[in-house]
Amino acid sequence: MNEQQKRYCVIGAGSSGVCAAKTILDTGSNVTIYERNNQIGGTWVYTDEVGTDRYGLPVHTSMYDSLKTNLPKEVMGFPDFEMPSQDASYVRWDEVLQFIRDYSDHYGVTKWIAFEHLVEEVKPAPEGTDGWNVTVRHLPSGKVSTETFNFVLICNGHYHTPVVPPYPGGECFLGKQLHSHDYRKSDIFKDQLVLVIGAGPSGTDLTLEAAKMATTVYFSHHVPEKLKQLIFPANVLQVPDVLRILPDSVEFVDGSQYPVTIIFYCTGYRYSFPFLHSDCEVQVDDNWVRPLYKHLLNINHPTMAFIGLPFYVCATHMFELQARFCVQFYNGRIPMPSKEEMLLDHEREMNERWSKGLKKRQAHMMGAQYQGQYYKSLADRARIEPIPKVMTDMHIDSSRRKKEDLQHYRNDTYRIVDNNTFVKCDISELHQRRELM
């Protein structure tokens, strides 16, 4: 079968989906991108809607109105298509959204997107037939159809299905409870007593958001002592884990108790693929998606790939590397790894993670410890160009600076010198230099 006859399905037209589709189009193959929304952007699309949309489906995006990136834009471009130049390195969500749309238009991806098409089921094609049956519903008309593809790349993101931990007494709370997924604007915190639960990236950022408007913010977490070094505004009090929720207050595991009017869950998301038929033989166990080869290929059916599962990564560059990895095998440039090779690699890596004390929910976590070696393993195995070292170095530096100076790290300005080097200064220094010139 020649390249033009091979049919690829991409699920989702966010940044990973349009990137995967661009990589596929570069090979001369056909691609259909199914997107349940009416526009490109995935989680970067802002809407005031929460709960369900006009079709009765859960709202996909978790974007809030004042969000700025927590990584410098210099890390967030694609190879050969960088984010537009400007002084600031940390940019607004709408600038990222426009960038994704410009990328899709520039590379001719947009015309291949079937908007307002909900993927209802992905199932292996009948025995003796190669590929996948993908059943979709056209939302405006309700029409259901099934197409057959050789390859399926799942790019539906993992910031759309919120996790809300149960606490004793939660159902009796008289104030407001919401998850960060449903947060849009900070005026809901005005003059409130807010409890933020969770110390991930959204928990720390949204504690700052709430502190601008709230009377007091209680920041509850169970992470190591180092987080207590974060410097918050004076109206933020760090507290331990929640023991129980009372009608108008919360009691913590150290016995302390504080009045609270809003409980704000920044407790993360669940990896969710409701369209996968059980015959796809993929399990999600406390956010461990398995069995996958290099966090990517479905070992039981390797013509299915998951783009973008790893977190604490240079996301856009990783999407592009993962997509190039897939097409190397899918277009026959190099032979597909054997099932035995994939299983051995999977078991080796997972056992290494478990031996270091990681939990299942950290199965796809990268960060400073793992991301560099992960990118290298993909590039080496597929014989493709790796991600430039400067990207990983900037990502690690930005993460370090966030821990050092949560309130001001976004003033840092990064500039790439070459594939191995970056320079950095404070944005105010940049403006002062300009004034002196």
Rosetta blueprint (number, residue, H / E / L):
1 M L
2 N L
3 E H
4 Q H
5 Q H
6 K L
7 R E
8 Y E
9 C E
10 V E
11 I E
12 G L
13 A L
14 G L
15 S H
16 S H
17 G H
18 V H
19 C H
20 A H
21 A H
22 K H
23 T H
24 I H
25 L H
26 D L
27 T L
28 G L
29 S L
30 N E
31 V E
32 T E
33 I E
34 Y E
35 E E
36 R L
37 N L
38 N L
39 Q L
40 I L
41 G L
42 G H
43 T H
44 W H
45 V L
46 Y L
47 T L
48 D L
49 E L
50 V L
51 G L
52 T E
53 D L
54 R L
55 Y L
56 G L
57 L L
58 P E
59 V L
60 H L
61 T L
62 S L
63 M L
64 Y L
65 D L
66 S L
67 L L
68 K E
69 T L
70 N L
71 L L
72 P L
73 K H
74 E H
75 V H
76 M L
77 G L
78 F E
79 P L
80 D L
81 F E
82 E L
83 M L
84 P L
85 S L
86 Q L
87 D L
88 A L
89 S L
90 Y L
91 V L
92 R E
93 W H
94 D H
95 E H
96 V H
97 L H
98 Q H
99 F H
100 I H
101 R H
102 D H
103 Y H
104 S H
105 D H
106 H H
107 Y L
108 G L
109 V L
110 T H
111 K H
112 W H
113 I E
114 A E
115 F E
116 E L
117 H E
118 L E
119 V E
120 E E
121 E E
122 V E
123 K E
124 P E
125 A L
126 P L
127 E L
128 G L
129 T L
130 D L
131 G L
132 W E
133 N E
134 V E
135 T E
136 V E
137 R E
138 H E
139 L L
140 P L
141 S L
142 G L
143 K L
144 V E
145 S E
146 T E
147 E E
148 T E
149 F E
150 N L
151 F E
152 V E
153 L E
154 I E
155 C L
156 N L
157 G L
158 H L
159 Y L
160 H L
161 T L
162 P E
163 V L
164 V L
165 P L
166 P L
167 Y L
168 P L
169 G L
170 G H
171 E H
172 C H
173 F L
174 L L
175 G L
176 K E
177 Q E
178 L E
179 H E
180 S H
181 H H
182 D H
183 Y L
184 R L
185 K L
186 S H
187 D H
188 I H
189 F H
190 K L
191 D L
192 Q L
193 L E
194 V E
195 L E
196 V E
197 I E
198 G L
199 A L
200 G L
201 P H
202 S H
203 G H
204 T H
205 D H
206 L H
207 T H
208 L H
209 E H
210 A H
211 A H
212 K H
213 M H
214 A L
215 T L
216 T E
217 V E
218 Y E
219 F E
220 S E
221 H L
222 H L
223 V L
224 P L
225 E H
226 K H
227 L H
228 K H
229 Q H
230 L L
231 I L
232 F L
233 P L
234 A L
235 N L
236 V E
237 L E
238 Q E
239 V E
240 P L
241 D L
242 V E
243 L E
244 R E
245 I E
246 L L
247 P L
248 D L
249 S E
250 V E
251 E E
252 F E
253 V L
254 D L
255 G L
256 S L
257 Q E
258 Y E
259 P E
260 V L
261 T L
262 I E
263 I E
264 F E
265 Y E
266 C L
267 T L
268 G L
269 Y E
270 R L
271 Y L
272 S L
273 F L
274 P L
275 F L
276 L E
277 H L
278 S H
279 D H
280 C H
281 E L
282 V L
283 Q E
284 V E
285 D E
286 D L
287 N L
288 W E
289 V E
290 R E
291 P L
292 L E
293 Y E
294 K L
295 H L
296 L L
297 L E
298 N E
299 I L
300 N L
301 H L
302 P L
303 T L
304 M E
305 A E
306 F E
307 I L
308 G L
309 L L
310 P L
311 F E
312 Y L
313 V L
314 C L
315 A H
316 T H
317 H H
318 M H
319 F H
320 E H
321 L H
322 Q H
323 A H
324 R H
325 F H
326 C H
327 V H
328 Q H
329 F H
330 Y H
331 N L
332 G L
333 R L
334 I L
335 P L
336 M L
337 P L
338 S L
339 K H
340 E H
341 E H
342 M H
343 L H
344 L H
345 D H
346 H H
347 E H
348 R H
349 E H
350 M H
351 N H
352 E H
353 R H
354 W H
355 S H
356 K L
357 G L
358 L L
359 K L
360 K H
361 R H
362 Q H
363 A L
364 H L
365 M E
366 M L
367 G H
368 A H
369 Q H
370 Y H
371 Q H
372 G H
373 Q H
374 Y H
375 Y H
376 K H
377 S H
378 L H
379 A H
380 D H
381 R H
382 A H
383 R L
384 I L
385 E L
386 P L
387 I L
388 P L
389 K H
390 V H
391 M H
392 T H
393 D H
394 M H
395 H H
396 I H
397 D H
398 S H
399 S H
400 R H
401 R H
402 K H
403 K H
404 E H
405 D L
406 L L
407 Q L
408 H L
409 Y H
410 R H
411 N H
412 D E
413 T E
414 Y E
415 R E
416 I E
417 V E
418 D E
419 N L
420 N L
421 T E
422 F E
423 V E
424 K E
425 C E
426 D E
427 I H
428 S H
429 E H
430 L H
431 H H
432 Q H
433 R H
434 R H
435 E H
436 L H
437 M L
